[in-house]
Amino acid sequence: MSAYVIDSELFRDQFSTEATRNIFSDRTTVQRWLDVEAALAKVQGRMGIIPQAAAEEIQSKAKAELIDLAALKAEMDRTAHPIVPLLRAMKQLCAGDAGEYIHWGATTQDIMDTGTVLQVRDALDEIEVALRTVHRNTVALAAQHRDLIMVGRSHGQQALPITFGFKAATWAEEIRRNLERLSQMRQRVLVGQFSGAVGTLAALGDQGVAVQEALFKELGLGCPVITWHVSRDGIAELASVLAICAGTLGKIAHEVYSLQKTEIGELEEPFAPGKVGSSTMPHKRNPPACETVVALARIARSTVPLAIEAIVTEHERDKMVLQTEREFISRLCCVTDAAAKKMAFVTGNLSVRANNMEKNLYVQNGLLLSEAVMMKLSDTMGRQEAHEIVYRICMDVFERGGTLKDALLNDAQVQGRITEADIDAMLDPHAYTGQAGVFVDRVVAAGTSPAGAAAAA
């Protein structure tokens, strides 16, 4: 039995993906540490700080498959230190005295922070690919269903007609904004760490900054203006932005879940024969993918307080916050990637039940168009008076039954102000969607234009 679902043979694909599990695996974690050490040796060899032969030997042996992870773990337990055992293992692997030159001028947190950033970069690549797919899918849904009329709801109640294209367009635009957030965040988060013991690079003298700049150019990371050993706002931003992204995915999933309810039946997540909804009720067609995404969004959100708390650090080094980050960064990336890829599947294969959308427009016997009636009556009386009259009529229809049309035709305060033809026109839900189509066109144009597509990419 696994201690956490991401490690479970049974449940791991609900809470993560193979890609993100590999990115944050022990083997990959060690490899990223070695990637940093190898890059450091490479630039220091080139600059003449360490022997070129030693630099080349370190690079050739900086391969995680050469490291005995069980032995490394045993040494980590014995030394209560994560990197020193790795340095000792590398010293044994390297020929001659080359191992003496590894980690020159670095401190443990430099290697671990930069290794983590490399892993985060890989995870963001996975997440962004999936989010771009969700964006394309929702833009396509918006365009395809631009004029498909459905009930718009507020506070869980029928409100006014909208189009499904309009609803999908709001999803697409929110995803586009999230892609923009991710792009902007990368500049601040994908920054390396090489600062030495307390951030001053004292061990390298006047060559420290040159080594730092060359190292991060080699790794393809941003170079910090100053150490961020105890400045964890970047990690807090990472958590916050990924939680927002997961939240949007959860919102879309919850909307599909809500509109798949039997009494509504307007949408359904992808269904295939063999998918079972219940062990006791064979008729059930549940939305398990959407339910899982909502849960993943909640898990992602739960990491944000931890990340914000970690901003409060002490002096020039503080392992307490690092231990916290070590727990939630991989979890956050895993659940966000899983949510994005599940919603890419859902939005790409969503069942849209147009017949049920049409049927639900008439469930309240005309009450859906009360605003249209009120605005028409306002032409011949004050708006507030019109509201009072229509409110009274609507509440009577709601409680006693009947139709809004009949109630309007038989109401003394309405008679003579609007005709039966006026009422029929006002109560047509297909004629009262406002500028929904215009808004859809704007979102679709932004999402499919070269500039818009580049922004979403």
NUFIBA-161899 format. One record per residue (C-alpha): x, y, z. Coordinates in nm, 4 decimals. Layout:
<rs>
R, c1, c2, c3
R, X, Y, Z
...
</rs>
This chain:
<rs>
R, c1, c2, c3
R, 0.0000, 0.0000, 0.0000
R, 0.1354, 0.3442, -0.0935
R, 0.1588, 0.6259, 0.1560
R, 0.0403, 0.8781, -0.1035
R, -0.1823, 0.8432, -0.4081
R, 0.0781, 0.9716, -0.6568
R, 0.2935, 0.6699, -0.5682
R, 0.0037, 0.4241, -0.5820
R, 0.0074, 0.1651, -0.8585
R, -0.3733, 0.1776, -0.8474
R, -0.4520, 0.5479, -0.8185
R, -0.1462, 0.7353, -0.9456
R, -0.2913, 0.8182, -1.2894
R, -0.5832, 0.9957, -1.1273
R, -0.3523, 1.2315, -0.9375
R, -0.0529, 1.2626, -1.1696
R, 0.0801, 1.1659, -1.5103
R, 0.3676, 0.9452, -1.6110
R, 0.5506, 1.2528, -1.7385
R, 0.5380, 1.4470, -1.4123
R, 0.6114, 1.1371, -1.2045
R, 0.9257, 1.0881, -1.4095
R, 1.0216, 1.4552, -1.3812
R, 1.0110, 1.4381, -1.0011
R, 1.1347, 1.0824, -0.9569
R, 1.4355, 1.0188, -0.7332
R, 1.6467, 0.9240, -1.0327
R, 1.5588, 1.2446, -1.2192
R, 1.6092, 1.4537, -0.9062
R, 1.9623, 1.3188, -0.8706
R, 2.0217, 1.3731, -1.2409
R, 1.9176, 1.7369, -1.2159
R, 2.1602, 1.7864, -0.9244
R, 2.4308, 1.6285, -1.1369
R, 2.3330, 1.8453, -1.4341
R, 2.4006, 2.1518, -1.2229
R, 2.7317, 2.0149, -1.0937
R, 2.8385, 1.9191, -1.4462
R, 2.7476, 2.2607, -1.5878
R, 2.9334, 2.4291, -1.3038
R, 3.2448, 2.2207, -1.3710
R, 3.2165, 2.2902, -1.7429
R, 3.2129, 2.6675, -1.7078
R, 3.4810, 2.6655, -1.4365
R, 3.7053, 2.4480, -1.6509
R, 3.6565, 2.6839, -1.9438
R, 3.7427, 2.9802, -1.7197
R, 4.0518, 2.8083, -1.5786
R, 3.9183, 2.7953, -1.2247
R, 3.9471, 2.4163, -1.2141
R, 4.1595, 2.1906, -1.4395
R, 3.9973, 2.1306, -1.7774
R, 4.0649, 1.7571, -1.7486
R, 3.8828, 1.7462, -1.4154
R, 3.5902, 1.9366, -1.5632
R, 3.5611, 1.6885, -1.8481
R, 3.5823, 1.3915, -1.6130
R, 3.3107, 1.5335, -1.3883
R, 3.0844, 1.5887, -1.6892
R, 3.1414, 1.2359, -1.8151
R, 3.0475, 1.0803, -1.4793
R, 2.7517, 1.3080, -1.3968
R, 2.4978, 1.0397, -1.4821
R, 2.2365, 0.9301, -1.2329
R, 2.2461, 0.5723, -1.3603
R, 2.5993, 0.5467, -1.2222
R, 2.4756, 0.6309, -0.8722
R, 2.3523, 0.3589, -0.6361
R, 2.0373, 0.5252, -0.5019
R, 2.0023, 0.2823, -0.2133
R, 2.3583, 0.3520, -0.1010
R, 2.3016, 0.7245, -0.1530
R, 1.9904, 0.7133, 0.0642
R, 2.1775, 0.5250, 0.3371
R, 2.4499, 0.7898, 0.3378
R, 2.1904, 1.0676, 0.3424
R, 2.0384, 0.9090, 0.6509
R, 2.3779, 0.8711, 0.8140
R, 2.5031, 1.2216, 0.7377
R, 2.1653, 1.3971, 0.7634
R, 2.2666, 1.5743, 0.4438
R, 2.1397, 1.5385, 0.0839
R, 2.4337, 1.6561, -0.1304
R, 2.7513, 1.5543, 0.0568
R, 2.6818, 1.1819, -0.0040
R, 2.6383, 1.2588, -0.3745
R, 2.9678, 1.4459, -0.3843
R, 3.1415, 1.1517, -0.2182
R, 2.9871, 0.9119, -0.4668
R, 3.1047, 1.1307, -0.7534
R, 3.4550, 1.1443, -0.6099
R, 3.4676, 0.7661, -0.6197
R, 3.3378, 0.7578, -0.9768
R, 3.5764, 1.0187, -1.1155
R, 3.9260, 0.9131, -1.2206
R, 4.2284, 1.0616, -1.0510
R, 4.1647, 1.3661, -0.8398
R, 3.8902, 1.5077, -1.0619
R, 3.6320, 1.4499, -0.7907
R, 3.8097, 1.7049, -0.5722
R, 3.6952, 1.9815, -0.8051
R, 3.3234, 1.9118, -0.8089
R, 3.0970, 2.1624, -0.6303
R, 3.3689, 2.4302, -0.6436
R, 3.2400, 2.7428, -0.4665
R, 2.8852, 2.6091, -0.4425
R, 2.6645, 2.5308, -0.1463
R, 2.4064, 2.2563, -0.1133
R, 2.1089, 2.4841, -0.1599
R, 2.2545, 2.6162, -0.4852
R, 2.2484, 2.2683, -0.6323
R, 1.9105, 2.1708, -0.4938
R, 1.7305, 2.4955, -0.5767
R, 1.8654, 2.5013, -0.9309
R, 1.7873, 2.1330, -0.9761
R, 1.4320, 2.1989, -0.8613
R, 1.3978, 2.4877, -1.1051
R, 1.5081, 2.2589, -1.3880
R, 1.2403, 2.0089, -1.2843
R, 0.9790, 2.2833, -1.2578
R, 1.0702, 2.4002, -1.6084
R, 1.0090, 2.0504, -1.7439
R, 0.6797, 2.0264, -1.5544
R, 0.5632, 2.3666, -1.6810
R, 0.6341, 2.2514, -2.0356
R, 0.4026, 1.9534, -1.9817
R, 0.1316, 2.1610, -1.8182
R, 0.1410, 2.4319, -2.0837
R, 0.1070, 2.1830, -2.3677
R, -0.2069, 2.0447, -2.2050
R, -0.3454, 2.3904, -2.1308
R, -0.2904, 2.4945, -2.4924
R, -0.4936, 2.1898, -2.5951
R, -0.7728, 2.2894, -2.3559
R, -0.7610, 2.6394, -2.5024
R, -0.7873, 2.5139, -2.8602
R, -1.0705, 2.2798, -2.7640
R, -1.2724, 2.5472, -2.5876
R, -1.2212, 2.7946, -2.8720
R, -1.3455, 2.5258, -3.1123
R, -1.6496, 2.4584, -2.8910
R, -1.7252, 2.8305, -2.8815
R, -1.7067, 2.8605, -3.2598
R, -1.9050, 2.5432, -3.3279
R, -2.1845, 2.6301, -3.0853
R, -2.1859, 3.0075, -3.1286
R, -2.5631, 3.0198, -3.1753
R, -2.6767, 2.7141, -2.9783
R, -2.9280, 2.8588, -2.7325
R, -2.9305, 2.7333, -2.3757
R, -3.0379, 2.8488, -2.0331
R, -2.8045, 3.0848, -1.8519
R, -2.8091, 3.0371, -1.4783
R, -2.7261, 3.2531, -1.1796
R, -2.7245, 3.1402, -0.8156
R, -2.8068, 2.7911, -0.9453
R, -3.1382, 2.9103, -1.0945
R, -3.2527, 2.9737, -1.4491
R, -3.1770, 3.3369, -1.5341
R, -3.1730, 3.4362, -1.9047
R, -3.0926, 3.2638, -2.2344
R, -2.7309, 3.2477, -2.3480
R, -2.5555, 3.0311, -2.6050
R, -2.3326, 2.7372, -2.5306
R, -2.0743, 2.9049, -2.7484
R, -2.0810, 3.2004, -2.5094
R, -2.0212, 2.9714, -2.2106
R, -1.7352, 2.7910, -2.3847
R, -1.5867, 3.1263, -2.4862
R, -1.5681, 3.2348, -2.1219
R, -1.3761, 2.9132, -2.0524
R, -1.1410, 2.9757, -2.3449
R, -1.0632, 3.3324, -2.2439
R, -0.9890, 3.2310, -1.8850
R, -0.7508, 2.9611, -2.0088
R, -0.5842, 3.2170, -2.2368
R, -0.5248, 3.4454, -1.9405
R, -0.3760, 3.1551, -1.7477
R, -0.1367, 3.0817, -2.0334
R, -0.0351, 3.4458, -2.0217
R, 0.0221, 3.4203, -1.6458
R, 0.2397, 3.1139, -1.6953
R, 0.4478, 3.2891, -1.9586
R, 0.5031, 3.5937, -1.7400
R, 0.5765, 3.3797, -1.4353
R, 0.8501, 3.1862, -1.6141
R, 1.0666, 3.4991, -1.6255
R, 1.0603, 3.5272, -1.2468
R, 1.0549, 3.1604, -1.1460
R, 1.2903, 2.9903, -1.3920
R, 1.5924, 3.1546, -1.2356
R, 1.8957, 2.9616, -1.1170
R, 2.0590, 2.9680, -0.7750
R, 2.4354, 2.9907, -0.7340
R, 2.5362, 3.2118, -0.4478
R, 2.7616, 3.0208, -0.2115
R, 2.7281, 2.9745, 0.1614
R, 2.5454, 3.2947, 0.2536
R, 2.4778, 3.4354, -0.0901
R, 2.7928, 3.6414, -0.1472
R, 2.9958, 3.3954, -0.3592
R, 3.2915, 3.4685, -0.1333
R, 3.4663, 3.1392, -0.2161
R, 3.5169, 3.2465, -0.5783
R, 3.6417, 3.5957, -0.5090
R, 3.6034, 3.8378, -0.7964
R, 3.5166, 3.5556, -1.0381
R, 3.1922, 3.4667, -0.8648
R, 2.9528, 3.6731, -1.0767
R, 3.1187, 3.5632, -1.4015
R, 3.0800, 3.1968, -1.3007
R, 2.7200, 3.2558, -1.1994
R, 2.6297, 3.4171, -1.5303
R, 2.8074, 3.1506, -1.7358
R, 2.6466, 2.8709, -1.5353
R, 2.2928, 2.9887, -1.5939
R, 2.3576, 3.0572, -1.9582
R, 2.4747, 2.6964, -1.9836
R, 2.1594, 2.5713, -1.8096
R, 1.9235, 2.8017, -1.9983
R, 1.7988, 2.9688, -1.6814
R, 1.7647, 3.3290, -1.5758
R, 2.0400, 3.4820, -1.3655
R, 1.9248, 3.6394, -1.0378
R, 2.0191, 3.9937, -0.9468
R, 2.0955, 3.8685, -0.5970
R, 2.0639, 3.5390, -0.4110
R, 1.7174, 3.4023, -0.3424
R, 1.8250, 3.1502, -0.0769
R, 1.5721, 3.3012, 0.1638
R, 1.3589, 3.4869, -0.0902
R, 1.0914, 3.2316, -0.1708
R, 0.8417, 3.4618, -0.3376
R, 0.9166, 3.2971, -0.6721
R, 0.8060, 2.9588, -0.5416
R, 0.5006, 3.1241, -0.3876
R, 0.4169, 3.2731, -0.7268
R, 0.4605, 2.9322, -0.8883
R, 0.2157, 2.7794, -0.6417
R, -0.0320, 3.0623, -0.6809
R, -0.0328, 3.0594, -1.0608
R, -0.0574, 2.6816, -1.0869
R, -0.3405, 2.6865, -0.8331
R, -0.5204, 2.9459, -1.0452
R, -0.4708, 2.7292, -1.3549
R, -0.5975, 2.4221, -1.1731
R, -0.8850, 2.6288, -1.0366
R, -0.9970, 2.7243, -1.3859
R, -0.9814, 2.3617, -1.4935
R, -1.1795, 2.2676, -1.1842
R, -1.4384, 2.5337, -1.2629
R, -1.4897, 2.3975, -1.6154
R, -1.5050, 2.0424, -1.4814
R, -1.7604, 2.1409, -1.2191
R, -1.9732, 2.3103, -1.4843
R, -1.9756, 1.9940, -1.6950
R, -2.0530, 1.7927, -1.3805
R, -2.3461, 2.0219, -1.2971
R, -2.4886, 2.0254, -1.6488
R, -2.4589, 1.6455, -1.6700
R, -2.7077, 1.6004, -1.3854
R, -2.9988, 1.3864, -1.4983
R, -3.2569, 1.6618, -1.4626
R, -3.0510, 1.8952, -1.6824
R, -2.8618, 1.6640, -1.9207
R, -2.7123, 1.9375, -2.1388
R, -2.3510, 1.8180, -2.1367
R, -2.1755, 1.4875, -2.0728
R, -1.8101, 1.4080, -2.0311
R, -1.6787, 1.1458, -2.2781
R, -1.8443, 0.8074, -2.2397
R, -1.7340, 0.4752, -2.3814
R, -1.8942, 0.1314, -2.3462
R, -1.7518, -0.0395, -2.0410
R, -1.7358, 0.2759, -1.8295
R, -1.9272, 0.1845, -1.5132
R, -2.1096, 0.4380, -1.2986
R, -2.2125, 0.2203, -1.0075
R, -2.1605, -0.1265, -0.8646
R, -2.5289, -0.1482, -0.7735
R, -2.7097, 0.0788, -1.0230
R, -2.6292, -0.0336, -1.3782
R, -2.8007, 0.2682, -1.5349
R, -2.5596, 0.5285, -1.3947
R, -2.3439, 0.7398, -1.6286
R, -2.1287, 0.9291, -1.3821
R, -1.8718, 1.2042, -1.4626
R, -1.5624, 1.0592, -1.2880
R, -1.3079, 1.2569, -1.4913
R, -1.4716, 1.5883, -1.4020
R, -1.5117, 1.4863, -1.0385
R, -1.1411, 1.4062, -1.0235
R, -1.0419, 1.7384, -1.1799
R, -1.2469, 1.9283, -0.9215
R, -1.0676, 1.7325, -0.6490
R, -0.7278, 1.8033, -0.8084
R, -0.8071, 2.1742, -0.8182
R, -0.8799, 2.1678, -0.4463
R, -0.5525, 1.9865, -0.3771
R, -0.3591, 2.2414, -0.5841
R, -0.5243, 2.5264, -0.3969
R, -0.4230, 2.3717, -0.0659
R, -0.0542, 2.4212, -0.1467
R, -0.0813, 2.7992, -0.1704
R, -0.0918, 2.8677, 0.2061
R, 0.2205, 2.6522, 0.2464
R, 0.3991, 2.8487, -0.0236
R, 0.2983, 3.1849, 0.1210
R, 0.4027, 3.0714, 0.4671
R, 0.7449, 2.9811, 0.3272
R, 0.8091, 3.3438, 0.2321
R, 0.8738, 3.4142, 0.6005
R, 1.2324, 3.2924, 0.6408
R, 1.5164, 3.3492, 0.8829
R, 1.8583, 3.5039, 0.8250
R, 2.0541, 3.3835, 0.5192
R, 1.9507, 3.0173, 0.5155
R, 1.6413, 2.8407, 0.6438
R, 1.5944, 2.4691, 0.5831
R, 1.2511, 2.4622, 0.7408
R, 1.0901, 2.6289, 0.4400
R, 1.2952, 2.4183, 0.2000
R, 1.1552, 2.1030, 0.3554
R, 0.8053, 2.2399, 0.3075
R, 0.8711, 2.3176, -0.0584
R, 1.0224, 1.9749, -0.1135
R, 0.6882, 1.8264, -0.0135
R, 0.4482, 2.0428, -0.2126
R, 0.6255, 2.1467, -0.5351
R, 0.6211, 1.8017, -0.6934
R, 0.2683, 1.7355, -0.5656
R, 0.1422, 2.0651, -0.7052
R, 0.2981, 2.0082, -1.0473
R, 0.1692, 1.6519, -1.0614
R, -0.1933, 1.7342, -0.9796
R, -0.1987, 2.0381, -1.2095
R, -0.0626, 1.8370, -1.5001
R, -0.3155, 1.5616, -1.4352
R, -0.6006, 1.8140, -1.4224
R, -0.4883, 1.9814, -1.7459
R, -0.4544, 1.6566, -1.9372
R, -0.7869, 1.5219, -1.8123
R, -0.9628, 1.8418, -1.9189
R, -0.7885, 1.8309, -2.2557
R, -0.9555, 1.4923, -2.3005
R, -1.2940, 1.6083, -2.1698
R, -1.3132, 1.9285, -2.3738
R, -1.1891, 1.7517, -2.6849
R, -1.4614, 1.4859, -2.6674
R, -1.7457, 1.6639, -2.4864
R, -2.1010, 1.5537, -2.5655
R, -2.3305, 1.8530, -2.6202
R, -2.7001, 1.7671, -2.5859
R, -2.8699, 2.0337, -2.7979
R, -3.2150, 1.8755, -2.7588
R, -3.1995, 1.8995, -2.3802
R, -3.0746, 2.2565, -2.4011
R, -3.3759, 2.3441, -2.6130
R, -3.6179, 2.1611, -2.3837
R, -3.4840, 2.3315, -2.0713
R, -3.5536, 2.6744, -2.2193
R, -3.9245, 2.6153, -2.1571
R, -3.9165, 2.4470, -1.8170
R, -4.0441, 2.7619, -1.6418
R, -4.3234, 2.8348, -1.8879
R, -4.1888, 3.1704, -1.9971
R, -4.0444, 3.2976, -1.6705
R, -3.6955, 3.2785, -1.8241
R, -3.7798, 3.5934, -2.0239
R, -3.9110, 3.8093, -1.7380
R, -3.6393, 4.0700, -1.8001
R, -3.7483, 4.1109, -2.1612
R, -4.1079, 4.1678, -2.0477
R, -4.0009, 4.4167, -1.7814
R, -3.7896, 4.6169, -2.0267
R, -4.0755, 4.6265, -2.2794
R, -4.3220, 4.7488, -2.0180
R, -4.0693, 5.0107, -1.9110
R, -4.1357, 5.1859, -2.2437
R, -4.4778, 5.2895, -2.1162
R, -4.4115, 5.3232, -1.7424
R, -4.1173, 5.3598, -1.5068
R, -3.8713, 5.0743, -1.4820
R, -3.9330, 5.0221, -1.1119
R, -4.3071, 5.0093, -1.1627
R, -4.2600, 4.7608, -1.4450
R, -4.0397, 4.5494, -1.2200
R, -4.3028, 4.5451, -0.9463
R, -4.5759, 4.4385, -1.1867
R, -4.3723, 4.1663, -1.3567
R, -4.2423, 4.0452, -1.0194
R, -4.5973, 4.0067, -0.8896
R, -4.7061, 3.8197, -1.2013
R, -4.4021, 3.5929, -1.2024
R, -4.4354, 3.4979, -0.8376
R, -4.8002, 3.4096, -0.8970
R, -4.7094, 3.1892, -1.1939
R, -4.4307, 3.0273, -0.9940
R, -4.6624, 2.9427, -0.7022
R, -4.9889, 2.8691, -0.8818
R, -4.8691, 2.7332, -1.2145
R, -4.9752, 2.8330, -1.5625
R, -4.7727, 3.0275, -1.8159
R, -4.6279, 3.3755, -1.8113
R, -4.7998, 3.4505, -2.1421
R, -5.1476, 3.3781, -2.0073
R, -5.0761, 3.5673, -1.6867
R, -4.9662, 3.8747, -1.8836
R, -5.2682, 3.8612, -2.1144
R, -5.5041, 3.8450, -1.8147
R, -5.3391, 4.1096, -1.5970
R, -5.5272, 4.4398, -1.5763
R, -5.2098, 4.6472, -1.5370
R, -5.0589, 4.4939, -1.8492
R, -5.3611, 4.4875, -2.0778
R, -5.3508, 4.7612, -2.3372
R, -4.9783, 4.8173, -2.2998
R, -4.8473, 4.5199, -2.4974
R, -5.0133, 4.2963, -2.7544
R, -5.0205, 3.9174, -2.7744
R, -4.7763, 3.9396, -3.0631
R, -4.5480, 4.1502, -2.8448
R, -4.5675, 3.8855, -2.5722
R, -4.4885, 3.6024, -2.8139
R, -4.1874, 3.7941, -2.9403
R, -4.0652, 3.8763, -2.5901
R, -4.0993, 3.5174, -2.4705
R, -3.8941, 3.3724, -2.7556
R, -3.5633, 3.2668, -2.5917
R, -3.3880, 3.2524, -2.9293
R, -3.4368, 3.6267, -2.9701
R, -3.2916, 3.7355, -2.6354
R, -2.9249, 3.6467, -2.6221
R, -2.7971, 4.0020, -2.6497
R, -2.4435, 4.0311, -2.7844
R, -2.3489, 3.6709, -2.7024
R, -2.2485, 3.5992, -3.0609
R, -2.0339, 3.9126, -3.0794
R, -1.8469, 3.8162, -2.7636
R, -1.7914, 3.4641, -2.8977
R, -1.6529, 3.6059, -3.2211
R, -1.4100, 3.8231, -3.0255
R, -1.2806, 3.5283, -2.8229
R, -1.2543, 3.3036, -3.1279
R, -1.0740, 3.5735, -3.3254
R, -0.8291, 3.6294, -3.0402
R, -0.7736, 3.2565, -3.0002
R, -0.7224, 3.1752, -3.3676
R, -0.5392, 3.4826, -3.4986
R, -0.1604, 3.4511, -3.5419
R, -0.1057, 3.6940, -3.2522
R, -0.3609, 3.5236, -3.0318
R, -0.2360, 3.1766, -3.1105
R, 0.1197, 3.2878, -3.0313
R, 0.0082, 3.4335, -2.6989
R, -0.1714, 3.1107, -2.6090
R, 0.1350, 2.9118, -2.7108
</rs>
